[in-house]
Amino acid sequence: MNDSILDRQPFECNGKCLILILIRHQLVRDIQSLFTQNRNILVRWIKAHAGYRGNEEVDTLAKKAITEGVVMKALNPICELKQHLQELFLKKKWQNLWYNGNTGCSVHKVLKTVHLKPVFWTREEILFVTGHCPFPSFLNRFHLSESDSCSCEEVGDPIHYATSCPLILYLEYSETFYFTGKSVGPKSPGESEFEKNNNKHD
C-alpha cells in the first residue's frame, strides 16, 4: 500500500530526510566501506570512446544495466509518508464536511472540491461568490427586501444572474444587436467563466 501511494508522488524531501535515505542505502554503505579501507580514489575527466580499457568497460556495463540491470527502489522517507497521509485524511474529511454542510451553499456552487492550497480571489470575486452583493437574496436575508426572488421568479443570487437568468441573457443579446447590428442569438444558460476557471482544479 505504501509503495503504491508513494510511487505516484513526486520526490520531495528536506535535507534531514535525504540524509536518512542515503545512510540506509546498501550502495552508499558499500562506498563508505571502501573509504574505510584507506583506498585512494582519483576522479578525473578522460575522452570517451578513445580506447581506454576502464572507460570502455564502464560504458559496456552501463548499457548492459539498461536491459539486464536490477531495478533499485529508494523508498520515500517516513516524514514524507506522514505528510502525504495527513493531507489525504484532511482533504477527505474536509470534503465530506463540505458536501454535507448546511452553510456556504453559494460558495459550493463555484468550488465543488476543496483545496489544501489557498485560492487567491479578488475582493470583488469574494463578494460575488459569498453573495454579499445588493441582490434580492442578500437583501431579503437581512430583511431589506420582502422577497429573495428575481423578476423571473427564481432565487435572485449572483450565480443565477451570471449563468441562468433569462432576462439578463436577453439584455446581453439586445445590447449586442444594438451596438453591432449582428444577430448572434441569446446565450444558453451554463457555467460562468468564473465557475469554469475554478472548477479546473477539480
ZAMARGU-4260 file (C-alpha; in steps of 0.2 Angstrom, whole numbers, plus 5000, padded with zeros to 4 digits):
<rodrens>
0) 5000/5000/5000 | 5014/5012/5005 | 5023/5009/4989 | 5008/5011/4978 | 5004/5028/4986
5) 5022/5034/4986 | 5026/5029/4968 | 5014/5041/4961 | 5020/5056/4971 | 5035/5067/4966
10) 5050/5065/4977 | 5051/5080/4989 | 5061/5079/5005 | 5071/5091/5016 | 5089/5088/5019
15) 5087/5078/5035 | 5076/5065/5026 | 5088/5064/5012 | 5102/5060/5023 | 5092/5046/5032
20) 5089/5038/5015 | 5107/5039/5009 | 5114/5031/5025 | 5102/5017/5024 | 5105/5013/5006
25) 5116/4997/5003 | 5126/5006/4989 | 5131/5020/5000 | 5136/5008/5014 | 5147/4999/5001
30) 5156/5015/4996 | 5158/5020/5014 | 5166/5003/5017 | 5178/5006/5003 | 5183/5023/5010
35) 5187/5015/5027 | 5199/5003/5019 | 5211/5018/5015 | 5209/5017/4996 | 5214/5032/4986
40) 5201/5036/4973 | 5205/5049/4960 | 5192/5056/4949 | 5197/5065/4933 | 5190/5068/4915
45) 5195/5057/4901 | 5190/5057/4882 | 5176/5045/4879 | 5177/5030/4867 | 5196/5033/4865
50) 5202/5016/4869 | 5204/5017/4887 | 5200/5000/4894 | 5192/5006/4910 | 5181/5018/4902
55) 5175/5006/4888 | 5171/4993/4902 | 5161/5006/4912 | 5152/5011/4896 | 5148/4992/4892
60) 5142/4989/4909 | 5131/5005/4909 | 5122/4999/4893 | 5120/4981/4900 | 5112/4988/4915
65) 5098/4997/4905 | 5092/4980/4898 | 5098/4967/4911 | 5100/4978/4927 | 5090/4975/4943
70) 5078/4990/4947 | 5083/4998/4963 | 5069/5006/4973 | 5073/5020/4985 | 5058/5022/4997
75) 5052/5039/5001 | 5056/5044/5019 | 5044/5042/5033 | 5042/5061/5036 | 5035/5062/5018
80) 5024/5047/5020 | 5016/5055/5036 | 5014/5072/5027 | 5005/5064/5012 | 4994/5053/5023
85) 4989/5068/5033 | 4985/5078/5018 | 4974/5064/5011 | 4965/5062/5028 | 4962/5081/5030
90) 4956/5083/5012 | 4944/5068/5013 | 4937/5073/5030 | 4935/5091/5024 | 4927/5086/5008
95) 4914/5076/5017 | 4910/5091/5028 | 4909/5102/5013 | 4897/5091/5004 | 4886/5088/5019
100) 4887/5105/5027 | 4872/5117/5028 | 4882/5133/5026 | 4892/5140/5012 | 4880/5135/4999
105) 4884/5149/4987 | 4902/5145/4988 | 4899/5127/4985 | 4891/5131/4968 | 4908/5138/4962
110) 4920/5127/4972 | 4914/5109/4972 | 4930/5102/4978 | 4941/5108/4992 | 4959/5113/4990
115) 4973/5112/5003 | 4981/5126/4994 | 4973/5143/4995 | 4963/5150/4981 | 4968/5169/4978
120) 4952/5179/4974 | 4950/5197/4972 | 4938/5207/4984 | 4925/5208/4971 | 4926/5189/4967
125) 4924/5185/4986 | 4909/5197/4987 | 4901/5189/4972 | 4904/5170/4977 | 4898/5173/4995
130) 4883/5183/4989 | 4887/5199/4999 | 4880/5210/4985 | 4864/5220/4983 | 4855/5206/4975
135) 4837/5200/4981 | 4844/5185/4990 | 4856/5196/5000 | 4844/5210/5004 | 4830/5198/5009
140) 4842/5189/5021 | 4844/5205/5031 | 4826/5210/5030 | 4830/5224/5017 | 4818/5216/5004
145) 4802/5207/5005 | 4807/5194/4993 | 4823/5185/4988 | 4816/5181/4970 | 4822/5188/4953
150) 4809/5195/4941 | 4809/5178/4933 | 4803/5170/4949 | 4820/5161/4953 | 4831/5164/4968
155) 4840/5180/4964 | 4858/5176/4969 | 4873/5181/4960 | 4876/5164/4952 | 4858/5165/4945
160) 4861/5182/4937 | 4878/5176/4930 | 4873/5160/4922 | 4854/5157/4920 | 4843/5172/4922
165) 4833/5173/4905 | 4831/5192/4907 | 4850/5195/4909 | 4853/5184/4894 | 4840/5193/4884
170) 4848/5210/4888 | 4865/5204/4883 | 4858/5198/4866 | 4849/5215/4864 | 4864/5226/4868
175) 4875/5215/4856 | 4862/5218/4842 | 4860/5237/4846 | 4879/5240/4846 | 4885/5229/4832
180) 4869/5226/4821 | 4873/5207/4822 | 4860/5195/4827 | 4870/5182/4837 | 4856/5174/4847
185) 4854/5173/4866 | 4867/5164/4875 | 4862/5147/4883 | 4862/5146/4902 | 4878/5137/4909
190) 4893/5140/4919 | 4900/5157/4921 | 4919/5160/4916 | 4922/5162/4934 | 4915/5145/4938
195) 4924/5136/4924 | 4941/5144/4930 | 4939/5137/4947 | 4932/5120/4943 | 4948/5117/4933
200) 4956/5112/4949 | 4944/5098/4952
</rodrens>
